[in-house]
Amino acid sequence: MDAQQLDMNRNEDAMRKSLSTLRQRLSVIEQGGGKKNLEKVRQRGKLTPRERIAYLLDKDTPFTEIGAFAAYDMYPEHGGCPAAGTVGGIGYISGRQCMIVANDMTVKAGAWFPLTGKKNLRLQEIAMENRLPVIYLVDSAGVYLPMQDEIFPDKEHFGRIFRNNARMSAMGITQIAAVMGSCVAGGAYLPIMSDEVLMVNGNGSIFLAGPYLVKAAIGETVDAETLGGAVTHTEISGIADYKFDSDEACLDQIKKIVSKIGDPASAGFNRAVPAAPEKDPATLYSVIPEDSTRPYDMLEVIHRLVDRSEFDQYKEDYGKTILCGYARIDGWAVGIVANQRKMVKSKKGEMQMGGVIYNDSADKAARFIMNCNQKKIPLVFLQDVTGFMVGSRSEHAGIIKDGAKLVNAVANSVVPKFTVIVGNSYGAGNYAMCGKAYDPRFIYAWPNAKIAVMGGEQAAKTLLQIQVASLKAKGEEISPEEENRLLSEITERYNSQTTPYYAAARLWVDEIIDPQDTRKILSESIAAANNAPVEDSFSLGVFQV
């Protein structure tokens, strides 16, 4: 076996190990608040949130989950909050792509943690940007009171949910709320601000204040059903539109309602008959090096993602550290902007490091993005970027100016952008390649991704130098052994913050995905974006020249 094959085998083993970790962690997250809590729910005649979603979805259609790792490894002092207490994503109901948002009542009775709010707002944002009908499966005890100061009052907190309800209604986006459990306090506004409200008799309840609070506030003694049950709200208050005796009957009605929604508008993105890549996507695992500092050819990734492995390169021989070109993904026409990770040589004879953005590659990518906006072609960014080139030569050549052009083009792009972090995502390179701050419609990461302001080794050495200088300024000496111990400690801490799990927990990425699924997930994402016509005109403002 030659050295290249050994490398490929090593890469594949490393990726499979990462995927095994991903699946193990997902299987725990999918248990929500644990088997005991799931059984309690079933004993009450209710479906779990994932069972509700599975029942709603058309058979043999994809469900693109968003934020499964939200709040991962967070709030340990509160017992954790798997998937931020909400299961959400895009799936097909009666043939129509919809956003589904389901409270997980097995996690702290569906109470809202800070990341619950952030995740729900992200799901609403996706629905608004892509004009997707929204189905809320409500079963929540409201704000998690021990952390109310972090979820209640600010602009991007709990109340923004209802503001979005109103905005989506004004935009003509269908919202259907099924109250299948508790719906209390401020949360009661969500179903009432939806187009139609369904309730499950005996389990669903809506009220601003529950029986205990009513007793404390005004001295009235009343049970939950009388106060805000399905009979009360369908026969007395008129707040709800339908009542059902089971989760299944309620979900069947949602299917009927969705089946009658008028056809969506279309952005008109071009789609041909899909064709499989000639290079097998299953071999993606062997392409990405186990060591993220090692070079590889990004074309090998692209050829495993695009139809017939055909990629029409733009300015192929110029600005080679960024690959730009046209392709199709599952039939959809796309413009691809990807970091080339192998060493390249410019026509001027300059050796350029893979993954680094140089003056010429920044100019090329900015121009290509403008072309895609001109032609109304969606953009796919494949990130494996270590940053912009530094040093006097680059500074004198105006790297900041050229980088600003690229950032300007990305920021002002009006066609939908989709980002996949296939490796490193460092510093300003994250911004230029359409990181979360630049409003990609969807942003995904592979299990090997690393997201940080700079690489772990450089960051740790920089932090160590600062710490050692601070100690010396106080007149303290530090031994080489102590310096090594500090470096190891800093590196470990920093590296733990660069993992895709750390990023996904905080919703810096929408989901961590299996590389083999990238093509399918991008196709579903573009299909969602195609529901929203591009209405803004493309304008770049002032360019630094």
Protein Blocks (a to p, Z undefined) as FASTA:
>chain_A
ZZklmmmmmmmmmmmmmmmmmmmmmmmmmnmnojklmmmmmmnopacfklmmmmmpcghi
acddehklgoihiaklnopaehhlpacddddeehiacddddddfkggghpacfklmmmmm
mmmmmmmmnopacddddddebjafklmmmmmmmmklmklmmmmmmmmmmnopacddddfb
dcehjllmmmmmpmbdcddehjaccdfbdfklmmmmnopacdfklmmpmklmmmmnomam
bdcfbfklmmmmmmmmmmmpccdddehiacddddddfbdfklmmmmpcfblkbccdfklm
mmmmpghhiacdehklgoklbccddddeehiacddddddfbdcddfkopacdehiacfkl
mmmmmmmmmmmmmnopacddddddebjcedjklmmnopmmmmmmmmmmmmmpmbdcdddd
fbbcehjllmmnopaknopabdcddfkbccdfbdfklmmmmmmmmmmmmmmmnopacdfk
lmmmmmmmmmmmmmmmmpmklmmmnopafbdcdfklmmmmmmmmmmmmmmpccfbdcdeb
jadZZ
